[in-house]
Amino acid sequence: MRPAAVVFDNDGLTLDTEQAWTRAEVALFARHGRVFDDDHKRDLLGSARDVAAAKLARHLALPGRGLELMDELHALVMDELDRGVPPMPGAVALIDALRGAGTPVGLASNSSREFMDKALRVAGLERCFDATVAGDEVARPKPAPDGYLAVAAALRVAPADCVALEDSPPGVAAANAAGMKVVGVPSFPGIALPEADLVVASLRDPAVAALLGLPAAA
């Protein structure tokens, strides 16, 4: 059966903003005399602002300066967006197929509204979603379900009738907590999403279209 709505994550699922984040993270670590590596990336991926702040303070050995470091990182990544934000493979085709089928599409991100809006604008996708919720617009960001519940409410559908698309463990946990069925699409090597109902390598996988009630060619 076709879901009542499909809710996309943004970073690493809809848009390949992780390239911009990685460049910004590399620059931030270099500023503070450290080298950013894949373990740092896996640790930070999908983290909400306060959680990421604590992780940055630990990784950079700068206790008490986490939020300051996050502000520094935010400025760097906002500049990096100007270099372009490509959609993830299959994302645009899947959004178009869902909209063509009359299925509402939403977006629930852990990033700030400022970042999310700019990324979507740069990618040319700012008008593709029926409802969007950013991480700084809910009381509890992912892994809490607030963002997904807010999108479902905005779309006027029951969360249990929705499918969420996610690339990170915090995102999968949030969608599960909201009662949604979850498709996991890991965006970085070494990320495991065992709690997702379906795990695929790409949104182009025919299993995704089948789960969403779309023709296999979508």
C-alpha positions in Angstrom: 0.0 0.0 0.0 1.1 3.5 -0.8 2.1 5.5 2.4 0.1 8.6 3.4 3.3 10.6 3.1 7.1 10.2 2.7 9.4 12.2 4.8 13.0 12.7 3.7 16.0 13.6 5.8 18.1 16.3 4.2 21.9 16.0 4.8 23.3 12.9 3.2 19.9 11.6 2.1 18.3 14.2 -0.2 21.4 16.4 -0.7 25.1 15.6 -0.7 25.8 18.3 1.9 28.2 16.0 3.6 30.9 17.1 1.2 30.4 20.6 2.4 30.3 19.5 6.1 33.5 17.5 5.6 35.4 20.4 4.1 34.2 22.6 6.9 35.1 20.0 9.5 38.6 19.5 8.0 39.1 23.3 8.1 37.9 23.6 11.7 40.1 20.8 12.9 43.1 22.2 11.1 42.5 25.6 12.7 42.8 23.9 16.1 45.9 21.8 15.3 44.1 18.5 14.7 43.5 16.2 11.7 39.9 15.3 10.9 39.5 11.6 10.0 36.8 9.1 9.1 36.2 8.1 12.7 35.4 11.7 13.5 33.0 11.8 10.6 31.2 8.7 11.7 30.9 10.0 15.2 29.5 13.4 14.1 27.2 12.2 11.3 23.6 13.1 12.0 24.3 14.6 15.4 22.1 17.5 16.7 23.8 20.8 17.5 24.3 20.3 21.3 25.4 16.7 20.8 27.9 17.7 18.1 29.1 20.5 20.2 30.1 18.2 23.0 31.8 15.8 20.6 33.8 18.7 19.0 35.0 19.9 22.4 36.1 16.3 23.1 37.8 15.7 19.8 39.6 19.0 19.8 40.5 18.9 23.5 38.7 22.2 24.2 36.4 21.5 27.1 33.6 24.1 27.6 34.0 25.5 24.1 31.7 23.2 22.2 29.0 25.7 21.3 31.7 28.2 20.2 33.2 25.5 18.0 29.8 24.7 16.5 29.3 28.4 15.7 32.7 28.4 14.0 31.8 25.2 12.1 28.4 26.7 11.0 30.1 29.7 9.5 32.5 27.5 7.6 29.8 25.2 6.2 27.5 28.0 5.2 30.4 29.3 3.0 31.0 25.9 1.7 27.5 25.6 0.4 28.4 28.3 -2.2 30.5 25.7 -4.0 27.4 23.7 -4.9 25.1 21.1 -3.3 24.4 18.1 -5.6 21.4 15.9 -4.9 22.0 12.4 -3.7 21.6 9.7 -6.4 18.0 9.0 -7.1 16.6 11.7 -4.8 15.2 14.1 -7.4 13.7 11.2 -9.4 12.1 9.8 -6.3 10.6 13.1 -5.2 9.2 13.7 -8.7 7.7 10.2 -8.8 6.1 10.6 -5.4 4.6 14.0 -6.3 3.4 12.6 -9.6 1.6 9.9 -7.7 0.0 12.4 -5.4 1.9 11.3 -2.3 2.8 14.2 0.0 6.5 14.7 0.6 8.1 16.3 3.7 11.6 17.0 5.0 12.8 16.6 8.6 16.4 17.8 9.2 18.6 18.1 12.2 20.3 21.1 10.6 19.3 24.7 11.3 16.6 26.4 9.2 19.2 28.8 7.8 21.4 26.0 6.6 18.6 23.8 5.3 17.0 26.6 3.3 20.3 27.7 1.7 21.2 24.1 0.8 17.8 23.5 -0.8 18.0 26.8 -2.6 21.5 26.1 -4.0 20.3 22.7 -5.1 17.2 24.1 -6.7 14.9 22.0 -4.5 13.4 24.7 -2.3 9.9 24.2 -3.7 9.9 20.4 -3.8 8.5 19.6 -0.3 5.0 20.1 1.1 6.3 20.6 4.6 9.8 21.1 6.1 11.0 21.1 9.7 14.5 22.1 10.8 16.4 20.9 13.9 16.3 24.4 15.5 12.5 24.5 15.2 11.7 21.6 17.6 12.2 21.1 21.3 14.2 17.9 20.9 16.1 17.2 17.6 16.9 13.7 16.4 17.2 11.0 17.8 14.0 12.3 19.4 10.9 12.0 17.2 9.8 15.7 17.4 10.9 16.7 13.8 9.1 13.7 12.2 6.0 14.2 14.3 6.0 17.9 13.4 6.2 17.1 9.6 3.4 14.6 9.9 1.2 17.1 11.7 1.9 19.7 9.1 1.0 17.2 6.4 -2.1 16.2 8.4 -1.3 12.5 8.3 -0.8 9.9 11.0 2.9 9.2 11.6 2.3 5.4 11.5 1.1 5.8 7.9 4.3 7.5 6.8 7.7 6.2 5.5 10.9 8.0 6.5 14.1 8.0 4.5 17.3 8.3 6.6 21.1 7.9 6.3 22.2 8.1 10.0 21.6 6.2 13.2 20.1 9.3 15.0 17.7 9.8 12.1 16.6 6.2 12.0 16.1 6.3 15.8 14.0 9.5 15.4 11.8 8.0 12.7 11.3 4.8 14.7 10.3 6.7 17.8 7.7 8.6 15.7 6.2 5.3 14.7 7.2 5.5 11.0 8.4 2.8 8.7 12.1 3.6 7.9 14.3 3.1 4.9 18.0 3.4 5.7 20.4 4.6 3.0 23.9 4.9 4.6 25.8 7.8 3.2 29.2 7.1 4.7 31.3 3.9 4.8 31.1 2.1 8.1 27.6 3.4 9.1 25.2 0.6 10.0 21.5 1.1 10.2 20.2 -2.2 11.6 17.0 -0.6 13.1 15.7 0.4 9.7 12.9 -1.7 8.1 14.8 -1.7 4.8 18.4 -0.9 4.1 19.6 -0.1 0.6 22.7 1.4 -1.0 20.9 4.0 -2.9 17.5 5.6 -3.4 17.6 4.1 -6.9 17.2 0.6 -5.5 13.9 -0.9 -6.8 13.0 -2.0 -3.3 12.5 1.6 -2.3 10.0 2.2 -5.1 8.2 -1.0 -4.3 7.9 -0.1 -0.6 6.5 3.4 -1.6 4.0 1.9 -4.0 5.7 3.3 -7.1 6.5 1.6 -10.4 9.9 -0.1 -10.3 11.2 2.3 -13.0 10.9 5.2 -10.6 
